[in-house]
């Protein structure tokens, strides 16, 4: 997300693995209609914008080994049981 100079901004840093897992989740979330979760169109807009920003930051979304990279990222992030 980009901030305009007139507004304060918030910066959140993600590891590559976190960005990949979040991108995958946002993609699935944004594809389905969830009228009970989205209360205002602005919420939907932010989720679409966040997905778009992550798409530009995650370098391997079009690689042939995307699913393997996603699996490895999920495994690395999971809590140890």
N, CA, C and O atoms as CSV, one atom per row, in Angstrom:
chain,resi,resn,atom,element,x,y,z
A,1,UNK,N,N,0.851,-1.173,0.000
A,1,UNK,CA,C,0.000,0.000,0.000
A,1,UNK,C,C,0.889,1.226,0.000
A,1,UNK,O,O,1.945,1.247,0.632
A,2,UNK,N,N,0.465,2.208,-0.690
A,2,UNK,CA,C,1.258,3.425,-0.763
A,2,UNK,C,C,0.571,4.535,0.024
A,2,UNK,O,O,-0.654,4.659,0.006
A,3,UNK,N,N,1.353,5.314,0.694
A,3,UNK,CA,C,0.815,6.419,1.474
A,3,UNK,C,C,1.041,7.729,0.727
A,3,UNK,O,O,2.063,7.921,0.067
A,4,UNK,N,N,0.113,8.577,0.840
A,4,UNK,CA,C,0.186,9.906,0.268
A,4,UNK,C,C,0.969,10.790,1.254
A,4,UNK,O,O,0.890,10.566,2.462
A,5,UNK,N,N,1.704,11.766,0.776
A,5,UNK,CA,C,2.536,12.612,1.635
A,5,UNK,C,C,1.733,13.390,2.663
A,5,UNK,O,O,2.286,13.810,3.679
A,6,UNK,N,N,0.470,13.588,2.431
A,6,UNK,CA,C,-0.348,14.356,3.355
A,6,UNK,C,C,-0.838,13.504,4.526
A,6,UNK,O,O,-1.330,14.043,5.518
A,7,UNK,N,N,-0.710,12.191,4.422
A,7,UNK,CA,C,-1.192,11.288,5.463
A,7,UNK,C,C,-0.043,10.620,6.188
A,7,UNK,O,O,1.054,10.478,5.648
A,8,UNK,N,N,-0.307,10.213,7.418
A,8,UNK,CA,C,0.659,9.381,8.128
A,8,UNK,C,C,0.606,7.996,7.511
A,8,UNK,O,O,-0.424,7.600,6.967
A,9,UNK,N,N,1.692,7.261,7.587
A,9,UNK,CA,C,1.696,5.929,7.018
A,9,UNK,C,C,2.133,4.918,8.065
A,9,UNK,O,O,2.768,5.265,9.061
A,10,UNK,N,N,1.787,3.682,7.823
A,10,UNK,CA,C,2.170,2.563,8.667
A,10,UNK,C,C,2.935,1.587,7.784
A,10,UNK,O,O,2.470,1.239,6.698
A,11,UNK,N,N,4.083,1.149,8.231
A,11,UNK,CA,C,4.900,0.216,7.480
A,11,UNK,C,C,4.915,-1.113,8.222
A,11,UNK,O,O,5.195,-1.166,9.420
A,12,UNK,N,N,4.613,-2.177,7.500
A,12,UNK,CA,C,4.659,-3.519,8.064
A,12,UNK,C,C,5.630,-4.323,7.221
A,12,UNK,O,O,5.538,-4.327,5.993
A,13,UNK,N,N,6.549,-4.995,7.868
A,13,UNK,CA,C,7.528,-5.813,7.151
A,13,UNK,C,C,7.162,-7.283,7.313
A,13,UNK,O,O,6.812,-7.737,8.402
A,14,UNK,N,N,7.250,-8.012,6.208
A,14,UNK,CA,C,7.005,-9.446,6.185
A,14,UNK,C,C,8.246,-10.148,5.651
A,14,UNK,O,O,8.961,-9.609,4.807
A,15,UNK,N,N,8.493,-11.349,6.146
A,15,UNK,CA,C,9.515,-12.178,5.514
A,15,UNK,C,C,8.948,-12.629,4.171
A,15,UNK,O,O,7.753,-12.481,3.917
A,16,UNK,N,N,9.802,-13.177,3.317
A,16,UNK,CA,C,9.312,-13.679,2.026
A,16,UNK,C,C,8.268,-14.771,2.237
A,16,UNK,O,O,7.264,-14.825,1.526
A,17,UNK,N,N,8.507,-15.632,3.210
A,17,UNK,CA,C,7.561,-16.713,3.486
A,17,UNK,C,C,6.221,-16.169,3.972
A,17,UNK,O,O,5.165,-16.628,3.537
A,18,UNK,N,N,6.268,-15.196,4.868
A,18,UNK,CA,C,5.027,-14.599,5.368
A,18,UNK,C,C,4.250,-13.931,4.240
A,18,UNK,O,O,3.031,-14.070,4.148
A,19,UNK,N,N,4.963,-13.205,3.385
A,19,UNK,CA,C,4.309,-12.528,2.264
A,19,UNK,C,C,3.663,-13.537,1.320
A,19,UNK,O,O,2.553,-13.312,0.837
A,20,UNK,N,N,4.340,-14.633,1.056
A,20,UNK,CA,C,3.805,-15.659,0.163
A,20,UNK,C,C,2.545,-16.292,0.740
A,20,UNK,O,O,1.546,-16.435,0.035
A,21,UNK,N,N,2.584,-16.671,2.012
A,21,UNK,CA,C,1.413,-17.293,2.650
A,21,UNK,C,C,0.255,-16.299,2.725
A,21,UNK,O,O,-0.888,-16.659,2.447
A,22,UNK,N,N,0.540,-15.061,3.097
A,22,UNK,CA,C,-0.526,-14.055,3.176
A,22,UNK,C,C,-1.107,-13.768,1.795
A,22,UNK,O,O,-2.322,-13.624,1.660
A,23,UNK,N,N,-0.273,-13.684,0.777
A,23,UNK,CA,C,-0.760,-13.464,-0.586
A,23,UNK,C,C,-1.703,-14.577,-1.009
A,23,UNK,O,O,-2.771,-14.307,-1.560
A,24,UNK,N,N,-1.328,-15.815,-0.760
A,24,UNK,CA,C,-2.179,-16.948,-1.136
A,24,UNK,C,C,-3.525,-16.872,-0.413
A,24,UNK,O,O,-4.574,-17.091,-1.019
A,25,UNK,N,N,-3.489,-16.561,0.881
A,25,UNK,CA,C,-4.725,-16.468,1.658
A,25,UNK,C,C,-5.606,-15.323,1.147
A,25,UNK,O,O,-6.811,-15.495,0.963
A,26,UNK,N,N,-4.996,-14.154,0.918
A,26,UNK,CA,C,-5.767,-13.010,0.416
A,26,UNK,C,C,-6.389,-13.313,-0.938
A,26,UNK,O,O,-7.533,-12.937,-1.197
A,27,UNK,N,N,-5.646,-13.988,-1.797
A,27,UNK,CA,C,-6.185,-14.338,-3.113
A,27,UNK,C,C,-7.443,-15.186,-2.965
A,27,UNK,O,O,-8.457,-14.923,-3.612
A,28,UNK,N,N,-7.372,-16.208,-2.110
A,28,UNK,CA,C,-8.549,-17.060,-1.901
A,28,UNK,C,C,-9.679,-16.279,-1.245
A,28,UNK,O,O,-10.838,-16.421,-1.635
A,29,UNK,N,N,-9.357,-15.461,-0.260
A,29,UNK,CA,C,-10.371,-14.671,0.446
A,29,UNK,C,C,-11.061,-13.701,-0.503
A,29,UNK,O,O,-12.286,-13.577,-0.487
A,30,UNK,N,N,-10.280,-13.016,-1.328
A,30,UNK,CA,C,-10.838,-12.009,-2.230
A,30,UNK,C,C,-11.669,-12.623,-3.360
A,30,UNK,O,O,-12.501,-11.939,-3.956
A,31,UNK,N,N,-11.454,-13.889,-3.653
A,31,UNK,CA,C,-12.212,-14.552,-4.718
A,31,UNK,C,C,-13.636,-14.925,-4.281
A,31,UNK,O,O,-14.516,-15.088,-5.126
A,32,UNK,N,N,-13.861,-15.057,-2.996
A,32,UNK,CA,C,-15.173,-15.485,-2.505
A,32,UNK,C,C,-15.940,-14.310,-1.928
A,32,UNK,O,O,-15.360,-13.389,-1.354
A,33,UNK,N,N,-17.248,-14.357,-2.091
A,33,UNK,CA,C,-18.089,-13.320,-1.505
A,33,UNK,C,C,-18.337,-13.654,-0.048
A,33,UNK,O,O,-18.723,-14.773,0.289
A,34,UNK,N,N,-18.114,-12.682,0.803
A,34,UNK,CA,C,-18.314,-12.856,2.230
A,34,UNK,C,C,-19.096,-11.659,2.762
A,34,UNK,O,O,-18.533,-10.810,3.453
A,35,UNK,N,N,-20.375,-11.585,2.448
A,35,UNK,CA,C,-21.152,-10.405,2.822
A,35,UNK,C,C,-21.240,-10.161,4.328
A,35,UNK,O,O,-21.433,-9.021,4.750
A,36,UNK,N,N,-21.105,-11.190,5.133
A,36,UNK,CA,C,-21.194,-10.983,6.579
A,36,UNK,C,C,-19.888,-10.476,7.177
A,36,UNK,O,O,-19.895,-9.896,8.263
A,37,UNK,N,N,-18.767,-10.684,6.488
A,37,UNK,CA,C,-17.484,-10.220,7.003
A,37,UNK,C,C,-17.136,-8.812,6.534
A,37,UNK,O,O,-16.541,-8.042,7.288
A,38,UNK,N,N,-17.489,-8.473,5.329
A,38,UNK,CA,C,-17.195,-7.150,4.776
A,38,UNK,C,C,-18.372,-6.236,5.082
A,38,UNK,O,O,-19.470,-6.421,4.557
A,39,UNK,N,N,-18.131,-5.256,5.930
A,39,UNK,CA,C,-19.216,-4.357,6.322
A,39,UNK,C,C,-19.217,-3.057,5.528
A,39,UNK,O,O,-20.222,-2.348,5.487
A,40,UNK,N,N,-18.084,-2.748,4.897
A,40,UNK,CA,C,-18.001,-1.511,4.120
A,40,UNK,C,C,-17.089,-1.778,2.932
A,40,UNK,O,O,-16.130,-2.541,3.047
A,41,UNK,N,N,-17.372,-1.166,1.810
A,41,UNK,CA,C,-16.584,-1.384,0.603
A,41,UNK,C,C,-15.125,-0.989,0.812
A,41,UNK,O,O,-14.247,-1.515,0.129
A,42,UNK,N,N,-14.850,-0.087,1.729
A,42,UNK,CA,C,-13.466,0.321,1.996
A,42,UNK,C,C,-12.630,-0.846,2.519
A,42,UNK,O,O,-11.438,-0.935,2.224
A,43,UNK,N,N,-13.243,-1.736,3.289
A,43,UNK,CA,C,-12.534,-2.914,3.794
A,43,UNK,C,C,-12.132,-3.824,2.635
A,43,UNK,O,O,-11.014,-4.338,2.589
A,44,UNK,N,N,-13.051,-4.010,1.717
A,44,UNK,CA,C,-12.783,-4.828,0.534
A,44,UNK,C,C,-11.675,-4.202,-0.309
A,44,UNK,O,O,-10.791,-4.903,-0.803
A,45,UNK,N,N,-11.727,-2.882,-0.471
A,45,UNK,CA,C,-10.721,-2.159,-1.257
A,45,UNK,C,C,-9.326,-2.369,-0.670
A,45,UNK,O,O,-8.371,-2.610,-1.409
A,46,UNK,N,N,-9.208,-2.280,0.652
A,46,UNK,CA,C,-7.908,-2.448,1.302
A,46,UNK,C,C,-7.377,-3.856,1.083
A,46,UNK,O,O,-6.185,-4.030,0.832
A,47,UNK,N,N,-8.238,-4.862,1.172
A,47,UNK,CA,C,-7.788,-6.246,0.966
A,47,UNK,C,C,-7.330,-6.472,-0.468
A,47,UNK,O,O,-6.337,-7.162,-0.695
A,48,UNK,N,N,-8.042,-5.900,-1.442
A,48,UNK,CA,C,-7.621,-6.017,-2.843
A,48,UNK,C,C,-6.289,-5.289,-3.065
A,48,UNK,O,O,-5.408,-5.791,-3.762
A,49,UNK,N,N,-6.153,-4.100,-2.464
A,49,UNK,CA,C,-4.910,-3.343,-2.620
A,49,UNK,C,C,-3.729,-4.060,-1.976
A,49,UNK,O,O,-2.630,-4.074,-2.531
A,50,UNK,N,N,-3.953,-4.652,-0.814
A,50,UNK,CA,C,-2.894,-5.396,-0.147
A,50,UNK,C,C,-2.469,-6.589,-0.988
A,50,UNK,O,O,-1.277,-6.867,-1.115
A,51,UNK,N,N,-3.429,-7.290,-1.558
A,51,UNK,CA,C,-3.111,-8.415,-2.443
A,51,UNK,C,C,-2.264,-7.940,-3.625
A,51,UNK,O,O,-1.276,-8.584,-3.977
A,52,UNK,N,N,-2.641,-6.829,-4.231
A,52,UNK,CA,C,-1.905,-6.303,-5.383
A,52,UNK,C,C,-0.475,-5.916,-5.000
A,52,UNK,O,O,0.461,-6.182,-5.755
A,53,UNK,N,N,-0.303,-5.299,-3.850
A,53,UNK,CA,C,1.040,-4.927,-3.399
A,53,UNK,C,C,1.898,-6.168,-3.154
A,53,UNK,O,O,3.075,-6.195,-3.512
A,54,UNK,N,N,1.308,-7.188,-2.546
A,54,UNK,CA,C,2.057,-8.421,-2.292
A,54,UNK,C,C,2.432,-9.116,-3.596
A,54,UNK,O,O,3.506,-9.709,-3.698
A,55,UNK,N,N,1.550,-9.047,-4.594
A,55,UNK,CA,C,1.863,-9.658,-5.892
A,55,UNK,C,C,3.120,-9.047,-6.498
A,55,UNK,O,O,3.901,-9.747,-7.142
A,56,UNK,N,N,3.318,-7.761,-6.299
A,56,UNK,CA,C,4.515,-7.117,-6.854
A,56,UNK,C,C,5.755,-7.431,-6.024
A,56,UNK,O,O,6.874,-7.357,-6.532
A,57,UNK,N,N,5.570,-7.779,-4.759
A,57,UNK,CA,C,6.705,-8.039,-3.868
A,57,UNK,C,C,7.147,-9.495,-3.873
A,57,UNK,O,O,8.323,-9.780,-3.649
A,58,UNK,N,N,6.231,-10.415,-4.124
A,58,UNK,CA,C,6.557,-11.840,-4.111
A,58,UNK,C,C,7.050,-12.224,-5.503
A,58,UNK,O,O,6.311,-12.148,-6.484
A,59,UNK,N,N,8.297,-12.633,-5.564
A,59,UNK,CA,C,8.929,-12.829,-6.869
A,59,UNK,C,C,8.583,-14.144,-7.560
A,59,UNK,O,O,8.743,-14.254,-8.776
A,60,UNK,N,N,8.115,-15.138,-6.818
A,60,UNK,CA,C,7.955,-16.461,-7.433
A,60,UNK,C,C,6.504,-16.860,-7.691
A,60,UNK,O,O,6.219,-18.053,-7.798
A,61,UNK,N,N,5.590,-15.918,-7.794
A,61,UNK,CA,C,4.186,-16.304,-7.967
A,61,UNK,C,C,3.907,-16.965,-9.318
A,61,UNK,O,O,2.917,-17.683,-9.454
A,62,UNK,N,N,4.748,-16.738,-10.302
A,62,UNK,CA,C,4.523,-17.344,-11.618
A,62,UNK,C,C,5.502,-18.481,-11.912
A,62,UNK,O,O,5.520,-19.017,-13.020
A,63,UNK,N,N,6.312,-18.845,-10.922
A,63,UNK,CA,C,7.263,-19.941,-11.114
A,63,UNK,C,C,6.542,-21.283,-11.161
A,63,UNK,O,O,5.469,-21.445,-10.581
A,64,UNK,N,N,7.133,-22.222,-11.843
A,64,UNK,CA,C,6.534,-23.557,-11.935
A,64,UNK,C,C,6.538,-24.276,-10.587
A,64,UNK,O,O,5.740,-25.189,-10.370
A,65,UNK,N,N,7.421,-23.876,-9.690
A,65,UNK,CA,C,7.490,-24.518,-8.380
A,65,UNK,C,C,6.766,-23.712,-7.295
A,65,UNK,O,O,7.087,-23.840,-6.113
A,66,UNK,N,N,5.801,-22.893,-7.687
A,66,UNK,CA,C,5.066,-22.040,-6.744
A,66,UNK,C,C,4.444,-22.847,-5.608
A,66,UNK,O,O,4.587,-22.482,-4.441
A,67,UNK,N,N,3.761,-23.933,-5.933
A,67,UNK,CA,C,3.098,-24.723,-4.899
A,67,UNK,C,C,4.106,-25.302,-3.913
A,67,UNK,O,O,3.834,-25.365,-2.714
A,68,UNK,N,N,5.253,-25.719,-4.402
A,68,UNK,CA,C,6.308,-26.240,-3.528
A,68,UNK,C,C,6.839,-25.132,-2.616
A,68,UNK,O,O,7.062,-25.355,-1.426
A,69,UNK,N,N,7.038,-23.952,-3.173
A,69,UNK,CA,C,7.513,-22.819,-2.374
A,69,UNK,C,C,6.486,-22.434,-1.315
A,69,UNK,O,O,6.844,-22.106,-0.184
A,70,UNK,N,N,5.217,-22.475,-1.683
A,70,UNK,CA,C,4.151,-22.166,-0.737
A,70,UNK,C,C,4.128,-23.183,0.397
A,70,UNK,O,O,3.999,-22.807,1.562
A,71,UNK,N,N,4.252,-24.454,0.071
A,71,UNK,CA,C,4.273,-25.510,1.086
A,71,UNK,C,C,5.445,-25.309,2.048
A,71,UNK,O,O,5.275,-25.411,3.263
A,72,UNK,N,N,6.619,-25.027,1.515
A,72,UNK,CA,C,7.799,-24.797,2.359
A,72,UNK,C,C,7.606,-23.568,3.249
A,72,UNK,O,O,7.975,-23.583,4.423
A,73,UNK,N,N,7.028,-22.511,2.687
A,73,UNK,CA,C,6.786,-21.300,3.470
A,73,UNK,C,C,5.814,-21.584,4.614
A,73,UNK,O,O,6.034,-21.145,5.743
A,74,UNK,N,N,4.751,-22.311,4.323
A,74,UNK,CA,C,3.783,-22.660,5.368
A,74,UNK,C,C,4.441,-23.484,6.465
A,74,UNK,O,O,4.202,-23.246,7.649
A,75,UNK,N,N,5.262,-24.444,6.082
A,75,UNK,CA,C,5.940,-25.290,7.061
A,75,UNK,C,C,6.897,-24.477,7.937
A,75,UNK,O,O,7.008,-24.727,9.137
A,76,UNK,N,N,7.567,-23.532,7.351
A,76,UNK,CA,C,8.532,-22.711,8.101
A,76,UNK,C,C,7.821,-21.812,9.101
A,76,UNK,O,O,8.351,-21.547,10.180
A,77,UNK,N,N,6.641,-21.345,8.761
A,77,UNK,CA,C,5.935,-20.384,9.609
A,77,UNK,C,C,5.136,-21.053,10.724
A,77,UNK,O,O,4.950,-20.465,11.789
A,78,UNK,N,N,4.666,-22.266,10.492
A,78,UNK,CA,C,3.826,-22.946,11.478
A,78,UNK,C,C,4.439,-22.985,12.860
A,78,UNK,O,O,5.658,-23.043,13.016
A,79,UNK,N,N,3.574,-22.953,13.862
A,79,UNK,CA,C,4.028,-23.149,15.239
A,79,UNK,C,C,4.529,-24.580,15.406
A,79,UNK,O,O,4.010,-25.510,14.789
A,80,UNK,N,N,5.517,-24.735,16.227
A,80,UNK,CA,C,6.028,-26.074,16.527
A,80,UNK,C,C,5.092,-26.700,17.550
A,80,UNK,O,O,4.798,-26.103,18.586
A,81,UNK,N,N,4.629,-27.901,17.251
A,81,UNK,CA,C,3.680,-28.559,18.158
A,81,UNK,C,C,4.390,-29.414,19.165
A,81,UNK,O,O,3.746,-30.041,20.006
